[in-house]
Each structure stands twice: as structure tokens, then as C-alpha cells.
Amino acid sequence: LSMKSVTLLLSEKDITRQIRDYLKALGIFHWKNHQGLGSAPGVSDILGIYKGKPLAIEVKAPKGKLTEKQKIFLDNWSREGGLAIVAWSIDDVIKGLEDRS
């Protein structure tokens, strides 16, 4: 299997686990956000702080798409100075953090 094929087999849960392991290895303070009653509409899956800035990561399965509420949440987050990343793989997070370094 090629790396692209392996990535397509990963579930959103698997990708979330990879991202959280990576963030932990870098010592980045973060948590898995569990959507519930009273949550902001479209709130991202992983929230944290990176180099003093709010961090929001919306995790998607390889063929997943953002909802309109998720787009609005990430746009608002960015507008207020936060780092917003949509991650279909761990590579999206690595690139998003490198771009902010």
C-alpha cells in the first residue's frame, strides 16, 4: 500500500490520535473537545495554545468536508488572532504549525 492509500484508510479517530500524540511530543498544551449541549456551533475537535496563541484543529477523515458552522467557527477564530487548522492528516498539522513558527 502506498502512503496515500494508508491515509485513506485512517478514521477521524485515528487521525485525531496521531495529532494528539504529535502535540504531546512537542509539549503543546491542548485538549480534545467533546461537543455537547451548550457548545459553540462548529467548535473544533482539538483546542489548545501554541506559542501564546489560541489553537483550533478541526479533524476530518480523508474524504470529510467542513460544515458551514465549522467554517464560520474557524474564520472567527482566525480573525481574532488564533491559529486555525483543518487536518485531513497529521501532515496538515505539521505544516500549519511550521507556517506559524
C-alpha positions as CSV (number, residue, x, y, z in Angstrom):
1,L,0.0,0.0,0.0
2,S,1.2,3.5,-0.8
3,M,1.2,6.2,2.0
4,K,-1.7,7.8,0.2
5,S,-3.7,4.5,0.4
6,V,-2.9,4.1,4.1
7,T,-4.0,7.7,4.8
8,L,-7.4,7.0,3.1
9,L,-7.9,4.0,5.4
10,L,-7.5,6.1,8.6
11,S,-10.6,7.1,10.5
12,E,-11.1,10.5,12.0
13,K,-10.4,8.9,15.4
14,D,-7.1,7.5,14.2
15,I,-6.1,10.9,12.8
16,T,-7.1,12.6,16.0
17,R,-4.9,10.2,18.0
18,Q,-1.9,10.8,15.7
19,I,-2.3,14.6,16.0
20,R,-2.7,14.5,19.8
21,D,0.4,12.2,20.1
22,Y,2.4,14.7,18.0
23,L,1.2,17.7,20.0
24,K,2.1,15.9,23.2
25,A,5.6,15.1,21.9
26,L,6.1,18.8,21.2
27,G,4.8,19.8,24.6
28,I,1.9,21.8,23.2
29,F,-0.9,22.3,25.7
30,H,-4.1,21.1,24.2
31,W,-7.3,19.0,24.8
32,K,-9.8,17.0,22.8
33,N,-13.0,19.0,22.7
34,H,-16.2,16.9,23.1
35,Q,-19.1,18.6,21.5
36,G,-22.1,18.8,23.8
37,L,-25.1,20.8,24.8
38,G,-24.1,24.4,25.1
39,S,-21.0,24.1,22.9
40,A,-20.4,26.8,20.4
41,P,-21.7,25.7,17.0
42,G,-18.9,24.2,14.9
43,V,-16.3,24.3,17.6
44,S,-13.2,22.4,16.6
45,D,-12.1,18.9,17.7
46,I,-8.9,19.9,19.3
47,L,-8.2,23.2,21.1
48,G,-5.0,24.4,22.7
49,I,-2.4,27.1,22.9
50,Y,0.6,27.3,20.6
51,K,3.4,29.9,21.3
52,G,0.9,32.0,23.2
53,K,-1.8,31.9,20.5
54,P,-5.1,30.0,20.7
55,L,-5.0,26.9,18.5
56,A,-8.0,25.2,16.9
57,I,-7.7,22.0,14.9
58,E,-10.7,20.6,13.0
59,V,-10.0,16.9,12.2
60,K,-11.6,15.3,9.2
61,A,-11.5,11.8,7.7
62,P,-9.7,11.8,4.4
63,K,-12.9,12.4,2.4
64,G,-14.6,14.6,5.1
65,K,-15.8,18.1,4.4
66,L,-16.2,21.1,6.7
67,T,-19.7,22.1,7.7
68,E,-20.8,25.7,7.3
69,K,-20.8,26.1,11.1
70,Q,-17.2,24.7,11.3
71,K,-16.1,27.2,8.6
72,I,-17.6,30.1,10.5
73,F,-16.0,28.9,13.8
74,L,-12.6,28.7,12.2
75,D,-13.0,32.0,10.4
76,N,-13.9,33.7,13.6
77,W,-11.0,32.0,15.4
78,S,-8.5,33.3,12.8
79,R,-10.0,36.8,12.7
80,E,-9.4,37.0,16.5
81,G,-5.7,36.0,16.1
82,G,-6.0,32.3,16.6
83,L,-4.3,29.6,14.6
84,A,-7.0,27.5,12.8
85,I,-6.0,24.3,11.1
86,V,-8.2,21.8,9.1
87,A,-6.5,18.4,9.3
88,W,-7.2,15.5,7.0
89,S,-3.8,14.1,8.2
90,I,-1.0,14.7,10.6
91,D,0.8,16.4,7.8
92,D,-1.7,19.3,7.7
93,V,-0.9,20.0,11.4
94,I,2.8,19.8,10.9
95,K,2.6,22.2,8.0
96,G,0.2,24.5,9.9
97,L,2.5,24.8,12.9
98,E,5.6,25.2,10.8
99,D,3.9,28.1,8.8
100,R,3.3,29.8,12.2
101,S,6.8,29.3,13.5
